[in-house]
Amino acid sequence: MNNYHHKLIAVILFVALLLVICTSLSAGQYDLSFMQVVAWFFHKMGLPFLENINVTEQQEAVLMFIRSPRTVVGLLVGAGLAASGAVLQGLFGNPLADPGIIGVSSGATFGAVIAIIIGINSTSLVGLPISAFIGAVIAVSLTIGLATRHGRIPVLTLLLAGVVVGMLFSALTAAMLTIMDDHKVQQYLFWTIGSLDYRRWEHVFMGVVPISLGIIIMMLMARHLNILALGEAEAKAVGMNVTKFRLILLAVATMTTASSVCITGSIGFVGLIIPHMMRMLVGPNHRHLLPASMVGGAVFLVFCDAVGRMLLPNSEINVGIMTAVLGTPYFLYLLRKNMDIR
Amino acid sequence: MENILSARSITTGYDKNIIITNASFDVEPGEFIGIIGKNGAGKSTLLKSLRGFLPLVKGSITLFGKELKSYSQRELAVQIAYLQQQVEMTFDYTARDMVMAGRYPYKKWWEQSSDSDTDIVDACMQYTGVMELANTPIRAMSGGQRQRVYLAKVLAQQTHVLFLDEPASGLDLFYQEEIFRFCQEMCKYGKTVIMVVHELNLAARYCSRLMLLKEGNIIADGNPGDVLTDGLLTEAYGVDIRSLINKETGHVDIFTVPAPDDGRKKELIKTIIGDRHNHGKAVAYE
């Protein structure tokens, strides 16, 4: 893994990012070609290219108010989930960890259900996301609280606590569902299968600050994460305050994941698979792994969303379904491969 | 000369399980100390408590005249490098990544590694002979290669004191001796090494001082020649041990004398071997 190799991967990821953005902006029921999207970019930037291609006012409105926010939300959430996944895998020293494992998703789902029951999701655009965020934070705090003993957070205990808290919140959610009206259950189902549908600029504004901030902090911590990923004993031997850094990174990853999940609903596999794939491409050093995961996650999520809009005529497949459909075979492959090593 | 490290009647262990009782000793600069004793005698526990990983139940440890407790984790990592017995790696970190970890305590939290760090890391890898493995994942290496990478890592920490917990275990003869040679050379230039050792013959040749542990007590502490006696070794290991000077090499040879058979052993062997071996012929048990 030399410098040249890393630069090559960076260029490939960047090109993939541009392609996937233009594809996503052109995909959907309202007719818009890939080249029109490219031309629209050039026109907007005042560059004298593709001036012969016209973009109608209606098309521009679709681009501006429907497809752009949707794509930007996809980029943000994909980047946030994948970077958090990479951080959690490094933190736990476990390549199969993902943001769901410490209770983020189940907590967020519970928060969402509460919001739907109270009905604040229909009165305010931010009601449900905020409630989901609070749910996620409560669940993770509970996980960490359960796992902390004498100022230490043993990894295995944390993972087990995460599983238990996840089960608890899933049970609470199920209990709520049994007493809900049918149309509210419908809304819940709609939320729980993560989607980028009807995401507006408001959603972008809601997520952009916490997600970007989270990613920046995680990247600044890359060197510490490298030490933590060597294991607790090694980290202590070189003088790291293990508990402090674990808590900081857990908090940042939770904030980032929760901010992502609360805008789009829970989207699986991005936080698990992308860091994995990127580790194969750029190696385990988080200075390369985190930026690669961020871009890779953004590309993957927006790609899945675009494909979900193109597969069926006059209909869409939710992005959460697409990531699972594309992600499951890869995950199984990873499991089999891990079994071979042992 | 001023002591680097002093232990004053320390008692320590894991939670309520006391392992080391009432140990006292001083360590001077340039010493190459081997901690010996049989499995479970408390060797690793002693090393861990000297590094501050285990809380003391009683007693005190001072490092450069200052209470060990008063050091922060980072200050300690600049004074003492510690190589643990087994390093479990989850990801494919390369040798360079690992050795670079040794520079961690020198950096402020926001700082990235600099060129001078790279120079030190390169020098350490060249010294232990793993430079050509710099970009190889540690998990893909043999035991001997790994151990030399870890040794480069603790050297990159540029500490006065090195703590090594069984660095030579499970290695080929050549690599074992090489690790002792590295340490001896480092001590010549003023570093102090405290090592948990199983290889008594090598310890006798390379260490400047040995500490013999039995059930958490230091029963002998001094020159290898004074510690490696028949009586002390037999007491510590619980089996009959002889230590002789090999006239040809001048080195100490240490070996065990099998316990006399009380007749029970033959019965056991009969059961284990059975009577179907010896190419069809009956096995002769005298």
Contacts between the chains, C-beta under 8 A, distances in Angstrom:
chain1	res1	chain2	res2	distance
A	1	B	94	7.5
A	1	B	135	6.6
A	2	B	135	7.4
A	90	B	91	7.7
A	93	B	90	4.3
A	93	B	91	7.7
A	94	B	90	6.7
A	95	B	90	6.7
A	95	B	91	7.1
A	220	B	110	6.6
A	223	B	104	7.6
A	223	B	107	7.3
A	223	B	112	6.5
A	223	B	113	7.4
A	224	B	109	7.0
A	226	B	93	7.7
A	226	B	97	6.7
A	226	B	101	7.1
A	227	B	101	5.7
A	227	B	104	5.5
A	229	B	90	6.8
A	229	B	91	5.9
A	229	B	93	7.5
A	230	B	87	7.6
A	230	B	89	7.2
A	230	B	93	6.9
A	230	B	98	7.3
A	230	B	101	6.1
A	231	B	87	7.0
A	231	B	88	5.7
A	231	B	89	7.6
A	231	B	90	7.5
A	233	B	84	5.0
A	233	B	87	7.7
A	234	B	84	7.1
A	234	B	87	6.3
A	234	B	101	6.8
A	236	B	53	6.7
A	236	B	73	7.0
A	237	B	51	7.8
A	237	B	77	6.9
A	237	B	81	7.3
A	237	B	82	4.3
A	237	B	83	7.6
A	237	B	84	6.5
A	238	B	77	5.1
A	238	B	101	5.6
A	238	B	102	6.5
A	238	B	104	4.2
A	238	B	105	5.6
A	238	B	157	6.8
A	239	B	72	7.8
A	239	B	73	4.6
A	239	B	74	4.1
A	239	B	75	7.5
A	239	B	76	6.2
A	239	B	77	2.7
A	239	B	78	7.1
A	239	B	104	6.7
A	239	B	105	4.0
A	240	B	73	6.8
A	240	B	74	8.0
A	240	B	104	6.7
A	241	B	73	5.6
A	279	B	91	6.9
A	279	B	92	7.8
A	283	B	92	6.7
A	283	B	94	7.3
A	284	B	91	3.7
A	284	B	92	5.5
A	284	B	93	5.5
A	284	B	97	7.5
A	285	B	93	7.4
A	285	B	97	5.8
A	287	B	112	7.9
